[in-house]
Amino acid sequence: MATKLFVGNLPFSMTGDDLKQIFSAYGTVVSANVVVDKYTNRSKGFGFVEFSTDEEAKAAMALDGTEQGGRNIAVKEALPRPERPQM
């Protein structure tokens, strides 16, 4: 299992710091970021959390389906980013 998790269905008001605070109960969070639209600077409703070990990431998957900010979040293993053709 990878140490990076995908977190979906986030409230649009959630920040990377909020995400880090929620997931730090399960281990050492290396990074936590919420993806934002580059034109509007508004959250896209998903983000990524990276842990220092696989065991911590696996334990944090217990947050899948829990309510955060009025929404039930989805927590899954992050898939590798697909290669994009160079122009």
C-alpha angles and dihedrals in degrees: 000000000000124000092229121086131196114223116196139181092038121168109259090237094060118111132199090258091054090050092050092050093052095048098040089080087073099049146298110336110210094185139352124186138168114216113238132193109255094218102044098025087224124137116263090212099253140076147163134253123195123200130197094238138029091236092059091048091050091050091050091057085078085082090070108121096011121132118254119172093345096309132095105237125216118222119191140153109278115244120223115267111259119244114259120212114251116239 
